Amino acid sequence: MKYDSFNFIYLSEILNLPVYDSDRDKKIGHITDLASTTSQVFPRITGVLANLKHTKGAVYIPWTNVRIGAFQKRITVDHSALGSNGVSKASESEILIGKTFLDKQIISTSGYKLVRVNDLQLLVDSSSKDNPNLWLVHIDIGFKGLIRRLGWLNVVNAVVRWLLGRDLKDKFVSWKFVQATATANVYGSMHLQVDSSKLSDFHPADLADVLEELGTDERTTLVESLEAPIAAATLQEMPMNVRVQIAESLGTEKLAGIINEMQMDEIVDLLDELSDEKRVALYSALPHEKISEIRDLARLSEFGIGSIMNTDFIVVKDTQTVKEVMKTVKQESKKAELVYYVYVVDEQEHLKGMVTLRSLLTAKPRTLIVDIMRENLIAVELEWTVKRVAQLFFKYNFEAIPVVNEEGKIQGIITMRDALKSVFPEIKKEAEG
């Protein structure tokens, strides 16, 4: 470990290094882990955990009391730091990087997947050669990291070079793309990770795939940490059995906030699967108007296509202008299942036509919506079968079809995705595992 020659060092090269007393220059133990703070962009090493002779359990020693010789494979500790066990000097926010990461699965936000940690790469600030600052910069997820920890790197690398004419390659994930699912503090306690800030860029489908691979507690804790709209979109991408497991384990207030952001047909499907106790608790937490919508759609679900109809859609009056409609689209876009189609009704709520978002964006603001809407829409009625509706999607390649009652008033919409999932239940069942 010649710090004036190398810029990086690995955790595996530090673990089990002998610890010496600075006064007596005598071996008194060995390193078992490193502690770091997570308040910076890259965690800074703040202390070491060591097993020392004549002490019970691991001892925390602040990094300021640690000295590393330039050429010596050992760590020297100031004698003054050995007067007590030092644990009282540690902060609750400090984590043990070995216990937290080595051999654990973490979420890589650059690859949107779970990866296994084989080693950790530390950046060495050698401005102070005896007591260099160390920063955690990379998570090693490659085969090279694994054999380094086993002590076989030189041998295996020599064989690979002989066979293939090249060295083993490193496979790193930068710390800024890492989301731990649990952390261990310096007192040895494991805490589920609740910081979901690095997950905000995930597509809901990718996030759902990652969460499905986690353990039950980790999965629930991360869902709890997500903002309600992100959690709702993610939940809808999961198999129903996983949705139910998460919903049953979430607190009522948190679950109500998530459900309030879900598409109405997805809400009805989920509530049908929940326990009676959970369902009753949710009804007490949801807004009255939402409960009314849920019950109305649930009743319709007993007949025909009501089971896949969604009541979250954008509807405007035929007397409005393009400017007014665009304002409505902006306001309703967050809760509508599909924003590309805007449905036009008259004063009596009869469906008169439809306009696409593309048409709205290319029309002049003062243009009346009735002048650019598409009339003579193909619509379906509530008593239609799902199979019959699916045939329309195959024939016309629509993204959605409106549902009307006997009076021609729009009741909801059916998307191609929902229709195909229902007409091919075996495919849906296989996808949900």
Long-range contacts (C-beta under 8 A, 24 or more apart in sequence): 1-68, 1-70, 1-71, 1-72, 1-73, 2-70, 2-71, 3-68, 3-70, 3-124, 3-126, 3-129, 3-132, 4-70, 4-126, 4-129, 6-124, 7-123, 7-124, 7-126, 8-121, 8-122, 8-123, 8-124, 8-137, 9-121, 9-122, 9-124, 9-134, 10-119, 10-120, 10-121, 10-122, 10-140, 10-145, 10-148, 11-97, 11-98, 11-102, 11-119, 11-120, 11-121, 11-122, 12-119, 12-145, 12-148, 12-149, 14-75, 14-122, 15-98, 17-73, 17-74, 17-75, 18-73, 18-74, 18-75, 19-50, 19-52, 19-74, 19-75, 19-76, 19-77, 20-74, 20-75, 20-76, 20-77, 21-76, 21-77, 21-79, 21-82, 22-67, 22-76, 22-77, 22-78, 22-79, 23-79, 24-79, 25-76, 27-74, 28-52, 28-53, 28-77, 28-82, 29-53, 29-55, 29-59, 31-75, 32-58, 32-98, 33-58, 33-96, 33-97, 33-98, 33-99, 34-96, 34-97, 34-98, 34-134, 35-60, 35-90, 35-94, 35-95, 35-96, 35-97, 35-186, 36-94, 36-95, 36-97, 36-136, 37-91, 37-93, 37-94, 38-93, 38-95, 38-183, 39-93, 41-175, 41-176, 42-123, 42-135, 42-136, 42-137, 42-175, 42-176, 43-95, 43-97, 43-135, 43-136, 43-175, 44-133, 44-134, 44-135, 44-136, 45-97, 45-122, 45-133, 45-134, 45-135, 45-136, 46-91, 46-94, 47-89, 47-90, 47-94, 47-186, 48-75, 49-96, 49-186, 50-77, 52-82, 55-85, 58-188, 59-85, 59-86, 59-87, 60-85, 60-86, 60-87, 60-89, 60-90, 60-186, 61-86, 62-86, 62-89, 62-90, 63-131, 63-134, 64-131, 66-131, 67-130, 67-131, 68-130, 68-131, 68-132, 69-130, 70-129, 70-130, 87-186, 87-187, 90-186, 90-187, 91-186, 92-185, 92-187, 93-185, 94-185, 94-186, 95-183, 95-184, 95-185, 95-186, 96-184, 96-185, 96-186, 96-188, 97-136, 99-184, 99-188, 100-180, 100-182, 100-183, 100-184, 101-139, 101-180, 102-149, 104-180, 104-181, 104-182, 105-181, 105-213, 105-214, 106-139, 106-173, 106-178, 106-179, 106-180, 106-181, 107-178, 107-179, 107-180, 107-181, 107-198, 107-199, 107-210, 108-141, 108-173, 108-177, 108-178, 108-179, 109-177, 109-178, 109-179, 109-198, 109-199, 109-201, 109-202, 110-173, 110-174, 110-177, 111-173, 111-177, 112-202, 112-203, 112-206, 112-207, 112-209, 112-210, 113-209, 113-210, 114-210, 114-213, 114-214, 115-139, 115-141, 115-173, 116-141, 117-141, 118-142, 118-143, 118-145, 118-146, 118-148, 118-149, 119-145, 119-146, 119-148, 119-149, 121-172, 136-175, 137-174, 137-175, 138-172, 138-173, 138-174, 138-175, 139-172, 139-173, 139-174, 139-175, 139-178, 140-170, 140-171, 140-172, 141-171, 141-172, 141-173, 142-168, 142-169, 142-170, 142-171, 142-172, 143-168, 143-171, 144-168, 144-169, 144-170, 144-171, 145-170, 145-171, 181-214, 181-218, 181-221, 181-222, 182-218, 192-217, 192-218, 192-221, 193-218, 193-221, 193-222, 194-221, 194-222, 194-224, 194-225, 195-225, 196-222, 196-225, 196-226, 199-226, 199-230, 200-230, 204-230, 204-233, 204-234, 204-236, 204-237, 205-237, 207-234, 207-237, 208-234, 208-235, 208-237, 208-238, 211-238, 211-242, 212-238, 212-239, 212-242, 216-245, 216-249, 219-246, 220-246, 220-249, 220-250, 223-250, 223-258, 224-250, 224-251, 224-254, 228-257, 228-258, 228-260, 228-261, 229-261, 229-334, 231-258, 231-261, 232-258, 232-259, 232-260, 232-261, 232-262, 233-261, 235-262, 235-270, 236-262, 236-263, 236-266, 239-431, 239-432, 239-433, 240-269, 240-270, 240-273, 240-432, 241-432, 241-433, 243-270, 243-273, 244-270, 244-273, 244-274, 247-274, 247-278, 248-274, 248-275, 248-278, 252-278, 252-281, 252-282, 252-284, 252-285, 253-285, 255-282, 255-285, 256-282, 256-285, 256-286, 259-286, 260-286, 260-287, 260-290, 261-335, 263-310, 263-312, 263-337, 264-293, 264-294, 264-297, 264-310, 264-311, 264-312, 265-297, 265-307, 265-308, 265-309, 265-310, 265-311, 265-418, 267-294, 268-294, 268-297, 268-298, 268-301, 271-298, 272-298, 297-412, 300-382, 300-411, 303-382, 303-383, 304-382, 304-383, 304-384, 304-385, 304-386, 305-380, 305-382, 305-384, 305-385, 305-386, 305-389, 305-403, 305-414, 306-382, 307-386, 307-422, 308-386, 308-414, 308-418, 308-419, 308-421, 308-422, 309-382, 309-403, 309-411, 309-412, 309-413, 309-414, 310-337, 310-412, 310-413, 310-414, 310-415, 310-418, 311-411, 311-412, 312-336, 312-337, 313-337, 313-338, 313-341, 313-343, 313-400, 313-402, 313-410, 313-412, 313-413, 314-339, 314-341, 314-342, 314-343, 315-342, 315-343, 315-344, 315-345, 315-410, 316-342, 316-343, 316-344, 316-345, 316-369, 317-344, 317-345, 317-346, 317-347, 317-369, 318-344, 318-345, 318-346, 318-352, 318-353, 318-368, 318-369, 318-370, 318-373, 319-347, 319-368, 319-369, 319-370, 320-368, 320-369, 321-365, 321-366, 321-367, 321-368, 321-369, 322-360, 322-363, 322-364, 322-365, 322-366, 322-367, 322-368, 322-369, 322-372, 323-365, 323-366, 325-355, 325-360, 325-369, 326-360, 326-365, 329-357, 329-360, 337-400, 337-413, 337-415, 338-399, 338-400, 338-413, 338-415, 340-399, 341-399, 341-400, 341-413, 343-402, 343-410, 343-413, 344-369, 344-370, 344-373, 345-409, 345-410, 348-409, 349-409, 349-410, 350-407, 350-408, 350-409, 351-377, 351-379, 351-402, 351-404, 351-408, 351-409, 351-410, 353-377, 354-402, 377-402, 379-403, 379-404, 379-410, 380-404, 380-414, 381-405, 381-406, 382-411, 386-419, 386-422, 386-423, 387-423, 389-414, 389-419, 390-419, 390-420, 390-422, 390-423, 393-419, 393-420
